[in-house]
Amino acid sequence: MKLEGVTLAPTTVSMLPAETTQLTLTVQPENADYDAILWTSDNEAVATVDEAGLVTAVAAGTANIRVEVKEFSASCAVTVFAGNKLADNAQVGDFYLADGSLLDRETDATTITSANVIGIVFTTDVTRMGEAEKEALRAKGVEPHGLVIATRTPRQVTDLFYWYMTPDYNGSRDESEIGLPKLWDNFEEGEGKEHETYALVNNDLEGYKYNMAIRTERKADFEAGYYGAIKAAADFEIEVPAPAASTGWYLPSAGQWFDVLRNLAGVELSDTESSFFLIDDYGNFSWMNKGRVNDILNECMTHVADNMKTPYASLGNQDQYWTSSTVSDDQARVIVFDNASFVYSWWYRKYFQWSVRTVLGF
């Protein structure tokens, strides 16, 4: 019977180096007459294929596998990632690469140093991801897996940024108009208030939502640079492009920073431990006896290439980072930690200048 066409399954495949995938050829009609089948790869440095349609990943890149039967042909687009695991198998501490794949946290030092590492996975608990960013990922066809913190800071230097400041030195604006909650406004003195404030901070996970609101609803002022910290986070995309299967970089919220410290530095941050205390009546609180937090975070990046990381405590023995969480019209929350065993959750006026380190959802 005369051959009328051929199909190939799958038509796209993602692989890691040394993995194999079997492609299945189907002819139409099933009992069609044909002689030879020709399998080819247009980039054998990336992927090869044998006479039975078995594809072998060689190295990172893309290749097109083509099968020809008489005058008919079909193809499969192959992407080989640079890492040794994909997002489905992510663990806290894994190294996140520029192509969206991962190197296991136990990978040898030489491989890590030579890889294009752009971040460290700090949570795989999707319940600790903001709803807006999970929706954004699913809209891309990506099932949420977790969160990554960048190994570098914007501009790879110790730049400091305002949270909000206009050219006429106005540092006050009501962002609740565009959906950013004033979670710590009008704090009232009273027993137990520190626990209420802690709960608000700890559960504030919508950093992506806050960033997108500023970028879109305050677009003109955002592009003019009035929102310095959030603009720096967005501009980081130019320096270190995020993989397509991610949210892109953004300024994390206060609760997301808590998870970075918990999961990567091993710091307990609860309101029941003896080291937790309230500094004042306005929602500033801290913990003590937490060890050399900066050094522990730097240990996570020990083998990352120097040009791909900004060490913690670059300005001394203390780190002070803006979050995207607002407190009032003229205040936003910061996270502060040091090698003297303290972790602080404070607010500052938006016209202060602090550091920025970005995160993304994947």
N, C-alpha and C positions, 0 to 999 in steps of 0.2 A: 504493500500500500504506500502511496506517495506521502513523503514527509511534508507536513504543513506548518510546523513551527516547533520551537523549543523554549522551555523556561528553566530558570535556575533558582534554587532556594538554599539558603536565604539570599536576598539581593544586597544586603548590607551586613557587615559583621565587624565587631570590635574584638581585638585580641591583645594578648600580652606576648612579649618575645618568647619564642620556643613553643607556644601553644599551637595546637592543630585544630582545624575545623573541616568537617566533611561537607562538601557542597553536593546537592542532589540535582541531577539533570532529569528533566521530564520531556518526552517528545510527544508531539501530537500528530496523528493519533497514536495510541499506545503501541500498535502493531505496525508502525511505519517502517519502511525499508531505508536503511542508511548504512554506510560503510564505516568510515573512521570518525573519531571524535578528537578534536584538537583543543587542548587546554593550554592557556598562556597567561603569564603575568606581565603587566607592563612595567613592573618595578620589582625585580627579584631581590634587590637589596633590602626590600621591606617584607615581601611575602612571596613564597614560591608555591607552585601547584604541581601535583603529579598527574599521571595519566588516568587516575581514578577520581580526580577532583578533590583530593585531600590538600588543603591549604596549610602551609606552615609559616608562622610568623617569624621573621628574622630580626627586624629592628624597627624602631619607631618611625612612623611615617604613614603614607597612604599608597595603596596599590589597587589596580583594577584587574580582577580575574575574569578572563573571558573564555567562553566555550563556543566552539564552532562545529556545527554539524551540517554538512553540505553548504547551502547558501544561507542558513539560519544561524543566529548567534544570540547569546544572552550573557549577562555579566553580573558580577558581585563586587561592590565597593568594599574594600578592606581597610580598616584603620588599625594600626598597631600602636599601642600606647607605650610610653617610655618607662612606666613603673612596673612593679611586680605584683600589683593587685588593683582591682577596680573598686569603685565606690561602694558596691554591695557588701564588701568585706572590710570596710573601714573600721579602724580602732583609734581610740584616743592616743595621741602621740605619733600617729603615722605622718609621713611627710607628703604634702600635697604638691603635685607638680603642675607645671604650666599647661599641660594638655588635659588636666582633670583626672589623671590616674594617680596612684599612690605608691610610695615606697614604704614597706612595712617598717615599723619603728625599730625592728631588730636588724635592719639591713646593714651591711658592712660599711665602714666609714668611707672607703674609697668611692663606692657607688653613690653614696649620699652627696659627697663633695662634688662629684662630677655631674650630678643631676641638676635640672632646672627647678629647684625647690622654691616655691613661692609662699608656702604656709604650713602650719601644723594643725592637724585635726584636734579640736579641744572638746567636742562632744559628738556623740552619735545617738544621743537621746532626743528623738524628734519631738518629744513633748516639751523640750526646752528650746524649741525653735518658734519664732513668731508665726502667727497664722498667715500674715500677709506674705512672708517670704516662702512659706510652704505653698501657698496659692500661686505665687510667681513661678516657682520651679515646676509645679504641675502643669501650668499653662505652657511650659516649654516641652512637656512630655517627660519631665524628669521627676522621679519619685524622690522625695527628700531623704537625705541620709545623715546630715549633720552640719556642723559649723567648723570653719577654719579661721585661724588668726594669722595675719601676714607675718612673715619673718622679717620684713623690712618696714620702715616707716616712710611716709611720703618724702620724696626728694633725697632719701638715703642720708639725710643729715638731721641735726637736732633742731629743726625748725619748730617754732611755737606758733599757735594760731588762736585767734579770737573765736568764741562760739558765735557771737553776733555783734557787729559794730558797723555803723554807717560812717561816711566821711565827716559828718558833723558830730561824731563821738556819741551818738545815741546807741546805747546798748540794751534797749528794752523793747520787747515786742510780744504781743499776746499770741503765742503759737497754738493755744487751745482753739483758736478760730479755724485752724486747719487740721485739727485732730490730735495734736500733741497734748497729752494730759498734764495738768499741773499737780503731779502726784504728791508734792511735798509742800504745797502752798498753805499758808495759814496754820502752820503747826502750832498746836496748843499744848501748853505745859500740863503734865499730869502723869500719874503713875501708869506705866504700860504703854505710853505713847511711842517709846522707842521701838517696841515690838510691832506696833502697827506700821511705823515707817519702814522698818526692816522688811516686813512682808511686802510692802509696795515696791521697794527697791528690788528685792529678790525675784519677784514675779514680773518685773518689767523687761520683757523679752522682744519688744516690737521695734528694735533698732532699724530694721529694713523699712518698715512702715513710716517711721519718723523721717528718715532720709528721703524717701520718695515724696513725702508730703512737702518737704522744704524744696526739693528740686523742681517740683511741678507747680505747686500752689504759690510759691514765692520765687518763681523762675527768674524774673528780671533781677531781683536783688541777689539771688543765689549766683547767677552768672556774673554779676558785678563784683562778687567776692565778699559781700557783707556777712555771709555765713561761712566764715573762714574754715572752721574745722570740718564741716560737712562738705564744703567745696574741695578741701584737700583730700578727703576720702574719695570723692568722685574722680578727681584728677589723677589719683593714684592708678586708675585704670589705664592711663596713657603710659605710665612708667612700667607697670606690671599688668599687662592685659589678663583679665580673668577668663577662665575657660567658658565656652558657650553654655555648658551644662551646669552653670552656677548662677547665683543671683547677681554677680559682680560685687565689687568692694563697696562697703559702706561703714559709717561710724557706728560702733556697737552701742547698745543701750546699757544701762547700769547693771541689770541682771545678767546680761551676757558676759560682762567683764567678771562678775562673780564666778561664773562657770569656767572662765579661762583660769583664774587663780585656783579654784577648787581642783580642776581636773588635770592641769599641767604642773602646778606648783604643789599640789597635795595639801592645800590650805583649807581647813575647815572654816566655813563662814556661816555660823548660825547665831541665833539670838538667845540661845540657851546656855552656851558655854561661859565659863567664868571669865574668859578674856574679852568678852563683848561688853562695851560700855558706851553710854551716851555722853557726848562731849558737851552738848548744849541743848536748849529747848527748841531748836529749829531743824532737827532731823539730821544733824551731823553725828556720826558714830564711828567707832573703830574697834579693832581687835589688836591684841598684843601677843607676844610670845609665838610668832609665826615663823621664826627662822629667817634665813637669808633668802627671801622670796625672789629677788632679782637674779641671784646666782642660780637658783633652781630653774628658773625660766630659761636662762642662758644655756644651762646644761642640755635642755631639749634641742637646742640648735648647734650643739658643739661641732658637728661634722658638716653643717651647711656651709657652703662656700662663703668667704668673707664678703664678696660683692653682692650676695643674695640675702644678707641679714644685717639688721641694726641691733646691736646688743642692748639689752635692758640696762638701765642705770647709766645711759650715755652722758647724762648731765650731772653725774655724781652718784651718790648711793641711793637715790630716790627716783621713782618714776611717778609722773603726774599726767594722767590722760583724761581728756574730755570724753564724756559719753554723749549720746544723742538724747538723753533724758532731761527734760526741763523740770524746773522746780517752781518757777514763777515767771512773770514777764521778763525779769532781768537777771534770772539765775538759772544755771544748769548744773547738772551733777558731774563730779569728777571721781575717779578712782585713783588712790595714791597708795603705793607700797614701797618698801625699802628693805635694805639689808640689816636694819636694826630691829627687825621682827614685827613691825607694825603694818597693818592694812587699814586704810581710812576710806570711808565713804562720805564725802563732803559735797557741799554745793559751793559754787563761786559765782561771782558776777560774770555775765557773759562777755564783758570787755577785758577780762583777764586773758592771758595767753598761756595755753598749756599744749602738751604734745598730742599727737594723733597716731593711733595704730588701728588698722582696718580689719574687718572680718568679711566673710562671705558664707552663704549657704550653698550646699551642694547636694 
